[in-house]
């Protein structure tokens, strides 16, 4: 199991950086803005890009579009950037024209001081709240809860750094647990709520556990235990509840797991090779003297980037499936 986990970690760290983003930065610094936009279009197709890289891609693209006088397109790009992360900000040392455009888009999407809490789907006994805080006013998110015999509200606090706070509702006895969530400012002032003290939401523990087996509440969050549930007497390997039988033998699961990880490695290598070839084709298109040759190389670059995207997605799915089979 530990070998599988180690391999997954190595695969995760072996994912290459987005080369198109770095090339686009170089073209932007050289004032070749249209070429930078073409590279950024390819950069958006790389599935291994992180959320931070996607934000960088959109921010740099908006700058290029503004440099070419295409303000309407730049505003649309900034809208995409803010929908991906309402707290995103361009570098503060950019020109006033760029900062003014960004702030105009932000003010159009989110009124001054806008704060919102959105309840997300969660397992029984859990409360997940998304924090939408474009103007960075929220200092803490507090879940207030009260059991059937409690007279006062009890708080569970979380910081909104990840923009999604997860709470596990306490209370193991009969009767409903009442709760509401409040986003608070630096002075503890309430900014917005999910529910309210006078109209709280209710949760009653059902027959099933409030959280998945092997999880426990800790300071309002949920952490997974390293101790697996013990099967009841008479249950077979991998049968936690006694009335469910494993669909495959452990040996077959291990074999399929290693095959899946092998496929993931092969897909990662192939995707990386195609990604490099796509960059070379794009460079060839830039150097081509004839328009026909340039178009041919550009089409080849897009095709290679598309295949690389497919291989990265398939490889990621195979790695997850292989890790699951080996740790099951």
Phi and psi in degrees as a GROMACS rama.xvg file:
@    title "Ramachandran Plot"
@    xaxis  label "Phi"
@    yaxis  label "Psi"
@TYPE xy
-65.1854  -32.3185  UNK-2
-64.1028  -40.3163  UNK-3
-64.2634  -43.955  UNK-4
-62.4227  -42.4697  UNK-5
-61.8661  -42.0383  UNK-6
-63.7125  -40.0908  UNK-7
-63.6771  -40.0179  UNK-8
-64.6108  -42.9513  UNK-9
-62.7453  -42.6369  UNK-10
-61.0209  -39.9177  UNK-11
-63.3852  -40.3682  UNK-12
-79.1138  -18.7757  UNK-13
-81.838  -7.53358  UNK-14
-62.1045  122.706  UNK-15
-69.2954  157.451  UNK-16
-67.0019  162.395  UNK-17
-75.4089  105.056  UNK-18
-68.5226  -30.3329  UNK-19
-66.4607  -34.2737  UNK-20
-64.5564  -43.64  UNK-21
-66.5923  -39.3283  UNK-22
-65.2901  -37.9169  UNK-23
-64.9796  -37.8976  UNK-24
-59.7431  -42.5404  UNK-25
-64.6132  -40.7395  UNK-26
-68.2255  -34.4648  UNK-27
-64.8129  -44.0794  UNK-28
-63.6838  -28.9837  UNK-29
-86.6077  4.71677  UNK-30
69.0498  22.5383  UNK-31
-98.1637  78.8239  UNK-32
-72.1156  -39.3965  UNK-33
-65.4725  -38.6978  UNK-34
-66.0294  -37.1847  UNK-35
-63.1631  -39.5456  UNK-36
-64.2035  -40.9558  UNK-37
-59.8213  -43.7069  UNK-38
-66.303  -36.5048  UNK-39
-68.7689  -31.5707  UNK-40
-63.0024  -39.8814  UNK-41
-68.8138  -37.6622  UNK-42
-62.1411  -33.9082  UNK-43
-66.9971  -20.0977  UNK-44
-87.7832  -6.94203  UNK-45
-77.7732  114.482  UNK-46
-71.8102  -19.0646  UNK-47
-81.0355  -2.11324  UNK-48
-65.9457  141.275  UNK-49
-81.6235  170.362  UNK-50
-61.601  -39.102  UNK-51
-64.0631  -37.7246  UNK-52
-67.5295  -38.93  UNK-53
-60.9443  -40.1451  UNK-54
-64.3812  -40.9841  UNK-55
-63.4866  -39.3685  UNK-56
-61.4442  -47.3268  UNK-57
-67.6339  -39.8334  UNK-58
-64.3921  -43.5282  UNK-59
-69.002  -36.3226  UNK-60
-64.0485  -42.0048  UNK-61
-61.3289  -38.7735  UNK-62
-62.2594  -43.4559  UNK-63
-63.6902  -42.1784  UNK-64
-65.0448  -38.0598  UNK-65
-66.552  -38.2409  UNK-66
-63.8571  -26.7619  UNK-67
-93.1805  5.80188  UNK-68
80.3221  15.948  UNK-69
-100.893  71.0384  UNK-70
-64.7419  -39.9869  UNK-71
-61.3739  -42.3753  UNK-72
-67.8344  -37.7546  UNK-73
-63.804  -39.4044  UNK-74
-64.0848  -39.4962  UNK-75
-64.4583  -36.8155  UNK-76
-67.4688  -42.0026  UNK-77
-63.7525  -34.3601  UNK-78
-61.6447  -44.5166  UNK-79
-61.2144  -39.5151  UNK-80
-62.9155  -44.0314  UNK-81
-74.8393  -29.4607  UNK-82
-70.0671  -30.8857  UNK-83
-72.3588  -39.2711  UNK-84
-150.315  100.625  UNK-85
-60.3244  -19.3709  UNK-86
-89.9886  1.32421  UNK-87
-65.2405  147.111  UNK-88
-141.674  140.839  UNK-89
-74.3614  163.974  UNK-90
-56.5353  139.977  UNK-91
-71.9766  -14.8847  UNK-92
-93.9698  12.4721  UNK-93
-75.4767  171.601  UNK-94
-66.8248  152.754  UNK-95
-56.6716  -33.0066  UNK-96
-62.3795  -43.8312  UNK-97
-67.3585  -45.5013  UNK-98
-65.1815  -36.8849  UNK-99
-66.0262  -39.9929  UNK-100
-63.9475  -45.5165  UNK-101
-61.7918  -46.6731  UNK-102
-64.4349  -33.364  UNK-103
-65.9316  -41.0779  UNK-104
-66.7452  -42.6804  UNK-105
-62.9743  -42.8438  UNK-106
-67.0543  -30.3482  UNK-107
-72.4615  -35.9219  UNK-108
-79.5243  -39.3631  UNK-109
-130.519  115.68  UNK-110
-58.0917  157.363  UNK-111
-55.9147  130.799  UNK-112
79.9403  9.72265  UNK-113
-62.8327  131.24  UNK-114
-141.56  139.1  UNK-115
-144.943  148.293  UNK-116
-117.536  130.485  UNK-117
-122.643  125.949  UNK-118
-78.561  129.922  UNK-119
-104.845  156.33  UNK-120
-59.2987  143.09  UNK-121
-152.569  162.127  UNK-122
-69.4382  166.875  UNK-123
-58.3148  133.555  UNK-124
85.7547  -3.27647  UNK-125
-109.901  147.538  UNK-126
-122.282  121.118  UNK-127
-114.961  125.713  UNK-128
-126.892  124.071  UNK-129
-86.8743  133.876  UNK-130
-103.815  117.387  UNK-131
-103.847  105.822  UNK-132
-136.81  68.3758  UNK-133
-64.2288  -27.0473  UNK-134
-99.057  9.80669  UNK-135
54.9967  52.6092  UNK-136
-98.3947  -18.7865  UNK-137
-83.5126  129.166  UNK-138
-103.666  -29.7221  UNK-139
-157.592  154.718  UNK-140
-118.172  127.637  UNK-141
-122.547  127.588  UNK-142
-96.5502  119.837  UNK-143
-98.4661  127.138  UNK-144
-133.589  157.614  UNK-145
-150.131  126.833  UNK-146
-77.7356  174.637  UNK-147
-63.7501  -23.3009  UNK-148
-107.427  4.15144  UNK-149
-89.2641  140.679  UNK-150
-94.312  -27.0518  UNK-151
-114.567  156.458  UNK-152
-79.3011  141.459  UNK-153
-112.2  136.516  UNK-154
-98.365  147.81  UNK-155
-126.707  121.948  UNK-156
-105.022  149.684  UNK-157
-148.679  149.289  UNK-158
-92.6056  141.314  UNK-159
-85.9966  33.1217  UNK-160
-62.5326  -38.4109  UNK-161
-90.0851  3.5074  UNK-162
63.9764  8.56893  UNK-163
-146.159  114.268  UNK-164
-102.61  135.674  UNK-165
-119.623  126.605  UNK-166
-121.645  145.895  UNK-167
-107.078  123.498  UNK-168
-68.7213  127.564  UNK-169
-74.843  -175.673  UNK-170
98.9356  112.092  UNK-171
-112.957  -2.12409  UNK-172
-92.9334  179.415  UNK-173
-71.5012  161.655  UNK-174
96.5169  159.481  UNK-175
-77.5677  150.351  UNK-176
-103.05  122.036  UNK-177
-96.2935  143.05  UNK-178
-154.805  158.513  UNK-179
-152.467  156.841  UNK-180
-114.988  138.065  UNK-181
-130.963  131.207  UNK-182
-90.1358  127.995  UNK-183
-117.167  147.782  UNK-184
-84.2516  -176.82  UNK-185
-58.2445  -31.7878  UNK-186
-92.3056  11.1764  UNK-187
81.1363  8.70296  UNK-188
-75.5067  140.953  UNK-189
-74.8404  129.47  UNK-190
-102.795  -42.6545  UNK-191
-161.849  164.146  UNK-192
-140.36  156.122  UNK-193
-106.901  111.075  UNK-194
79.1552  -172.131  UNK-195
-161.34  159.525  UNK-196
-57.7976  -37.7522  UNK-197
-82.583  -14.7459  UNK-198
-142.115  66.1668  UNK-199
-74.9464  164.872  UNK-200
-87.8691  157.904  UNK-201
-125.341  146.892  UNK-202
-140.205  131.47  UNK-203
-117.659  127.007  UNK-204
-63.1753  128.288  UNK-205
-86.9244  -165.202  UNK-206
-68.1355  -31.0672  UNK-207
-79.5036  162.129  UNK-208
-68.4221  152.717  UNK-209
-69.1494  -21.7094  UNK-210
-137.931  165.964  UNK-211
-63.9711  150.428  UNK-212
-56.2195  137.166  UNK-213
90.6157  10.6389  UNK-214
-118.844  154.213  UNK-215
-147.037  151.47  UNK-216
-78.4421  144.509  UNK-217
-152.915  107.982  UNK-218
54.9795  40.3137  UNK-219
84.0943  -10.2854  UNK-220
-102.901  -175.07  UNK-221
-126.429  127.365  UNK-222
-121.167  147.431  UNK-223
-92.5625  131.894  UNK-224
-75.6956  148.892  UNK-225
-84.954  -6.3243  UNK-226
-95.8406  119.618  UNK-227
-77.7518  152.152  UNK-228
-60.352  143.231  UNK-229
-87.2846  127.119  UNK-230
-65.1688  147.477  UNK-231
-70.7758  162.766  UNK-232
-56.4394  137.665  UNK-233
89.5941  -8.90754  UNK-234
-81.3513  144.579  UNK-235
-81.6301  174.788  UNK-236
-59.3408  132.457  UNK-237
80.0522  1.38265  UNK-238
-101.951  103.37  UNK-239
-82.6629  -34.5568  UNK-240
-100.433  -8.60804  UNK-241
88.019  -22.2424  UNK-242
-109.09  12.6635  UNK-243
-127.892  125.939  UNK-244
-103.674  146.804  UNK-245
-66.0537  138.357  UNK-246
-80.0274  -20.4474  UNK-247
-137.489  158.042  UNK-248
-75.7345  157.332  UNK-249
-58.1515  -37.8482  UNK-250
-65.189  -42.4033  UNK-251
-65.0285  -39.0265  UNK-252
-61.5653  -43.0472  UNK-253
-63.3679  -42.284  UNK-254
-61.811  -47.8239  UNK-255
-63.1624  -35.2514  UNK-256
-63.2469  -46.382  UNK-257
-68.3072  -35.7935  UNK-258
-62.2031  -42.195  UNK-259
-62.8447  -41.5117  UNK-260
-66.5324  -36.009  UNK-261
-63.2863  -41.8942  UNK-262
-62.0531  -40.2251  UNK-263
-62.2231  -42.9229  UNK-264
-63.6726  -45.3544  UNK-265
-62.2884  -41.7699  UNK-266
-64.8791  -39.6303  UNK-267
-63.3521  -42.6855  UNK-268
-64.8612  -45.0281  UNK-269
-63.945  -41.7717  UNK-270
-63.6268  -40.2913  UNK-271
-63.6417  -42.9508  UNK-272
-62.0765  -44.978  UNK-273
-65.4183  -34.5085  UNK-274
-65.7715  -40.4173  UNK-275
-65.4868  -43.4017  UNK-276
-62.7268  -35.6091  UNK-277
-63.0967  -41.0722  UNK-278
-63.7404  -38.3779  UNK-279
-66.2613  -39.3865  UNK-280
-64.7415  -38.4674  UNK-281
-65.6744  -39.3728  UNK-282
-63.3164  -39.4885  UNK-283
-64.0122  -37.1923  UNK-284
-64.2064  -36.3613  UNK-285
-69.21  -30.9267  UNK-286
-89.2293  -12.7079  UNK-287
-63.39  138.907  UNK-288
-84.5363  -27.9459  UNK-289
-105.076  143.227  UNK-290
-62.6976  -36.9961  UNK-291
-63.4211  -43.6866  UNK-292
-63.455  -40.0586  UNK-293
-61.5221  -44.8306  UNK-294
-63.6196  -40.3918  UNK-295
-63.3264  -44.792  UNK-296
-66.5592  -36.489  UNK-297
-65.5619  -42.9197  UNK-298
-62.5284  -41.0477  UNK-299
-62.4018  -39.6324  UNK-300
-62.9446  -43.2661  UNK-301
-65.4845  -40.8323  UNK-302
-63.292  -44.8595  UNK-303
-64.9492  -37.8128  UNK-304
-65.5411  -38.2798  UNK-305
-64.3457  -43.9961  UNK-306
-64.0942  -38.4314  UNK-307
-62.2717  -41.2407  UNK-308
-59.8472  -45.633  UNK-309
-61.9508  -40.6328  UNK-310
-67.4093  -39.732  UNK-311
-64.3886  -41.852  UNK-312
-65.0718  -46.2953  UNK-313
-63.6036  -40.6332  UNK-314
-64.3059  -38.9786  UNK-315
-64.1272  -41.5751  UNK-316
-64.5801  -40.6138  UNK-317
-65.5456  -38.3573  UNK-318
-64.8694  -43.1745  UNK-319
-64.3018  -43.2019  UNK-320
-64.6881  -41.8189  UNK-321
-64.7331  -42.4433  UNK-322
-62.9491  -38.5433  UNK-323
-65.0209  -44.1107  UNK-324
-64.9782  -36.8081  UNK-325
-76.012  -26.6982  UNK-326
-99.7432  -2.69395  UNK-327
